[in-house]
Amino acid sequence: MKTYVVGGAVRDELLGLPVQDRDHVVVGATPEEMERLGYKPVGKDFPVFLHPETHEEYALARTERKSGRGYKGFTVHASPEVTLEEDLRRRDLTINAMAKADDGTIIDPFGGRQDLQKSVLRHVSEAFVEDPVRILRTARFAARFGFSVAPETVALMRRMVESGETDYLVPERVWQEFSKGLMEDEPERMFDVLEATGLQAKLFPELRERVGISGALPVRFARLAWPLKEPEVQALCERLKAPGEVRELALLACRSRVALRASRLATPQALLELLKRADSFRRPERFQQLVEVAQRDVPVVDTARLERALEAASAVDAGAVAAAADDPRRIPQLIDEARVQAIERAL
């Protein structure tokens, strides 16, 4: 029985990056032996165990054979006879198909270290085609590391799209990879790869612009969706099963786009109506995200003016206005009037 650190931990160490998680492969062991040593079984689809002390993952060396469509269409074979090289061969990219022995020796049967030095993403074997999510992962790694994709890997991914294998992608897995890619340092590179393979046209045909992708995840997504019509935003969010906060901000930005673009010349009353529609007094943090999205259109959208308007209107003591009202029915109107006056003074 031998154990090796594998995958991303080896890659990141060679790149001089902090290692967040360590995954291990165990060669020459059975599930029964692992449990006798105190490892806790956690794998559902194949034998994975947690170390009794470090709680790091240890997976038995395995091979996979395609047996159906989609990411669950695999037959997994794990046994003491499976070699380390056989286990590494089923991985996606050469830079993720390296292992490190206990003595520090790097096992690199597919040239991953050389591809790291060349800043190239290259598939390990034809087994790459068996999981279409690997196209999205490759695009995400391009965004993370700024690496190029080997021409033969681009050609392989394009054949995967053309064959219809990507039609079986599960929305939740697409969103998982897509959202991670959006949060990388160079998210534009992800779109370059997806476009080169033809997958963007299938998954995100609405996204035609990639300007100013920065900020928190909801902001980045809403900036991409900014030029779209509301039905397009709705359809995109539904297709990707986007989380509520992401969907909410994208739709708010879409519905507020006309008013935001008119804000440079808007009256204090119009600015107050915009603030109210965006629920800015109860949720100022979301309005700040909306302003970040609108910065995509600076100088068309005067975001500084919007922020001054919110600051001034928020400073109005609504409780004091209500207490001074001679007719409770007029309280909302009086608060609005006080806020309009405050905005007018601030501008």
N, C-alpha and C positions, 0 to 999 in steps of 0.2 A: 504494500500500500504506500503510495507516494502522493503528496499534495503539492499543488502549484498555484501561485497567484496568476490570474489570467485576465485578459481583456483590457478594459479601460484603465485599471490601476497600473498595469505595465506600461501602457501607452503614455499616460500622463507623467509617470515617473521619468521616462525617457525624454519627454518634452520639458522637464523641469517644472511641471505644474503641481499644485497641491493635489494629493490623492485623497478623494472624499470617501470612497467605498472600495473595499477589497473583496473581490469574488475569487473563489478557489475551485479548482477541479481536483477530484480525487481519482487516482488511477489504481486499479487492482483491488478494489474493495466492493463489498456487497452492502445492501441496506442493513442487514442484520449486524454486520461488523460495526457499521457506523453507530447504530443504536447501542451496542454493547460498550462502545467507547464514550457514551454519554451525549452524542449528537442528537438533537431534536429534529425529527422529520417535519418538514413544512411544505414540501412540494406536492402539487396536485397532479400535474401532467407528467412529471419525471422526478427522480429522487434528488431532492435538495434538503440539506440539513443545516441547522444552526449550531455553531460551535458552543459548547457548554459554558465557556467563559467570555469569549470575545463577542459572541452572537453574530459573527460574520458568516456569510453563506458558503457552504461547501456542497458542490454538486458532483454526483458521480459522473465520470466520463461517459459520454453517450454519442450515439449517431442518430440521425433523423432521416426518415424516408417519406417523400411526399405521397400522400394517399388520398387526397381530395382537395377541393378548392378552399381558398381562404386560409387564415392564419392558424386555424385549428386542424387543418387537413394534414396532419403529420403522424407517422408512427414512430415512436421513440424507442430506442434500444439502448439500455444501460446495463453493462455487465463488467466484471473484472477484466475481460479480454479486450475491451475497447481501449485503444492506445491514446496517448495525449495528442498525437498528430491527427488521428481520426476525429477527435473531439474539436480540435482547432479548425479542421477543414470545413466544418459546418457553419462557421461564423461568417459574418457579413463582409468585413473589410480586412485587408492585410494588417492594418495598424491596430486592429482589435483582435488579431489572431496570434498573439504572442503570449508566452508564459514565462514565469520566473520561478526557478527552483529554490529550495531552501538555502542553498549555498550561494545564491545570487546569480547563477547562470541564466542567461536569457535564451529561451528556446524559440526560434523564429523560422519555422519551416517554409513560410510563404513570402518572405522578404518584407515584412512589415517595418523593420527598422530602416531599411533603405528607402521605403516610401515615405516614412516620417521625414527623413533627411531631404527628400525631394518635394515635400509638401503635396503629396498626391494621395487621393483616395482611390483604391483599386479593389475590386471584388476578389475574394479568395478563390472561388471556384464557381462552376455552373450552378451549384446548389443555391446561389444567391437568388435565383429566379423563383425559388419555392416560397418566398415570403415577400409580398409586394410592399409591406411596410418598410422594407430595407431601402426602397427608393427615397422615402421621406427621411429616414435616418441618415442616409448619405447626404441629402440636401442639408439636413440640420448640421452635420459635421462640417460641411463646407462653410456654413455660416459661423460655426464656432471657431474653427481653426484658420479660416481664410485659405484653405487648401483648394487646389483644382481637382477635377475628377478625371481619371484616366479615360481617354477616348473609347477604349474597348468596354469600359464600364458604362459610359453614357449610352453606347450602342446597345448594350445588353438591357439596360433599363428601358430604353425606347421600345425594344422588342417586347418587353414585359407589358408595357402599356398597350401596344398594338394588339397583343394576343388576347387582351381582355382580362388578364389575371388581376389587374388593379380594380376591376369592377366589383371585386369581392372584399375590398377594404371596408373595415368596420369604422363608422364615424368616430367612435370614442378613441380608437387608436390613431386615426388621422389627426384628431384634435390634439392628442397627447404630443405627437411629434411636431405638428405645425406650431402649436403654442410655444414649445421649447425653442423651436427655430426662430420664432418671432423675437424671443428674448435674448438671442445671441448677439454678439458684438457687430456682426455684419449680416443682418437678416436678408439683405438684398441678394446675397449669394445663394440663399436657399431658393429664392424665386428663380434665379438664373438656372439652377440645376433642374428645377421642376419644369421650367419652360423648355429647356433643351431636351427633356425626355418626353414631353407631350403630356405630362401628368397635370400640369397647371390647368390646361384647357379642359380637363375632365373634372377636376376637383373644385377649382376656383375660377371659372370663366369670367365672373364679374370683376375680378381684381385686375384692373388694367394699369393702375398706377402704383408706384412704390416709393412715394416721396416722404421723407421725414419720419422714418420709423424709429421712434424713441419713446421713452417713458415707461410707465407700468403696462402690464399686458392689456388691460381694457383700453388704455389710451392708444397703444400701438395698433390694436385691431380696429378701433374706431377711426383712426387716421387712414387705414387702408380702405375702410368702407365709406369714408367721407363723401366721395363723388357719387355714390350710388343712390338710386331711388329707394324709397322705403320698402316696396315689395322685394327688391333685390336683396336688401339687408336682411329682411325677414327670412327669405329663402336660404341665404348663405348661412345664417345662424342656425337654422333648422337642420340644414344638411350636415353641418359640422357638430351639431349638438353642443354649441357653445354654452359655457356656464352663464348663469343669470346675470352676474355683474357685467360680463363682457357684452352680452346681448343688449342689456339695458342701456349702457353708455353708447353703443353704436347706434341704436334707434333714437336715443335722445339727440345725439349729434345730427343725425339725418333730419329729424323733425325740426330742429332748431337752426338748421344751416342758413335758411333765407334770412331769419331774424338776426343771426349772428353777423352775416355779411352786411346787413343794413345798420349794424350797431354804430358805425362811425358817425352817421348822421341822425341817429335815432333820438327822439325826444326823451326826457326823463321818464315820462309816463310809459313809453314803449319799452324802455330799458327795464322798468319795474315789472312790466308784464312778462318780459323774457325771463327775469329772475324768478318770478312766481311759477311760470310754466316748468322751469327746470328744478323746482322745489329747493331753491338755493338757500333759503333761510333755515330749513330743517336739515339739509344735507350739503353744507358748504364744501365738503371735501369732494363730492361728486361734481359740483359746479367747477371746482378747480380743475378736475380732470377734463371737463367739457372745454374749458378755456385752453388747456394743453392741446386738445384735439384741434380747436379752432386756430391755433397758432400755425397750423399747416397752411392757412390762407393769409397770414400776415404778409403785407400790410392791408389787404382787403378787409380783414377783420381786425378791429382795434381792440385787442385783448386787454391792454392797459386801461382803456376806458371802461370796459366791462368790470374789471377788478375794482376800480375806484367806485363804480356805481354800487357794487355789492357791499364794499366796505362801509360806504356812507349809509346805505339803507339798513344794514345790519346794526349800525350804531344807534338807530332809533329805539327808544325805550317803549316797546309796545305796551308793557304793563302800565306805565305812567300815562300814556295816551288813553288807554281804556279806563283808568281810574278817573280821569278828568272829563270823560264823556257824559253829557247830560241825557243821552238817549242810547241805551245799550245796543239798539239795532244799528246805530251808525258807527259802531266801533271799528269794523273792518274798513269802512270807507275812510275814517279818520286816520287809521294807521297807514293806509295807502297814501293819503295826502301828505302825511308827515314824511314818509319815505321818499315820495317824489320831490318834496322840497329839499330833503337832504341830498338827494342825487344831483339836483339842480345846482346846489351850492358847491358840491364837490367837482362838478365839471366846469 
